[in-house]
Amino acid sequence: MMARASRFRIPPPSDWILFGRPAGEWVFLAVMSLVGVNELWSLFGRGTVAAIRQSVAVGRFTMGVTAIGVVVSTIIGWRNGLRFLWLFAAAACITAPLAAREFDDTPPSDLVMAALAALVISVPVLWYGRRRMHAAITQRLWSAMLAEHAAAADEFAATIGALTAEQWTARRDPEAWSPAEITDHLARTYSQYAGEARGKNSLRIRLRFPMLVLARAFVKPRLLRGAPFPKAKAPRPLRPGAGPETPADGIALFRATGTACLCDLGLLAERRPYRQLVHPYLGALPLYDMVRFAAQHVRHHHRQVLAAIAAPPSKEASNVIAS
């Protein structure tokens, strides 16, 4: 009887799916649609825009447009919807106390309470809205991100497969990594993120909050578009050892760890597409950005391998290898 009853277990509300989307997402989309339509209708539907102070009118218009933008972006998986979500929350927190001032003799305490109330409401909206937006973007971009990574991985594997034994362990300078060490570093990186996808410990973020904000705002977009990586020290778990003995061993290690990592990330994208993984210098990255970053990371080290084999190792590097 117990075994038979377990077949009819009711899933938790968080797993309820309706027309291909979580039931909670439909509630979120309905509420945001009502808010957006109400804010715009209050301005233009009844001809009351002249009776509302200009600053409040601008705030309510911004809330209406961004709320509708959040709904559309969540449905189609549009990445710019994240900006709409943050702008909606900011407009709500600014507009609420301004609207409270429209009433005569409003005490300052009421203005503060209005701002706090808007903030309290905005926090869960941001939290849940970002999760659903990340999920929608991941589902839309996943195939393209995998294809981008596969192209980068194929190019890297083809290059190291053509190296001689001497090139495989050569360093361009004493501080540089050899192709064998680069391959080991990439394998360790794959293993780290595969483990995190399975619930193991993430990497520690190495930047303080102000620098992290700047890195996410200015460095991350450039890296994801393929710009050269800035010089930064790899975290200790990702620093390479001697590396595989031969290029063939390197290809096998690179392919095995890369395939296992993408398999774990793919399972995570199916079950929890809103999840984020931690990059030590860029903070939490959604799954679609993590796969794109992995492709650019491989390309970055591919360029290092090409540079290492294009020029003979320096005398100092040769001494390091010999020792």
CORCOR-V509607 format. One record per helix or strand of 2 or more residues. SS is the DSSP state (alpha for helix, beta for strand). FROM is the first residue (numbers start at 1). LEN is the number of residues. If there is no record, write none. Layout:
# CORCOR-V509607
SS:FROM:LEN, SS:FROM:LEN
This chain:
# CORCOR-V509607
alpha:2:5, alpha:13:3, beta:17:2, beta:21:2, alpha:23:23, alpha:49:3, alpha:54:23, alpha:81:20, alpha:108:54, alpha:165:4, alpha:179:19, alpha:209:16, alpha:236:3, alpha:247:25, beta:276:4, beta:283:4, alpha:287:24, alpha:315:8
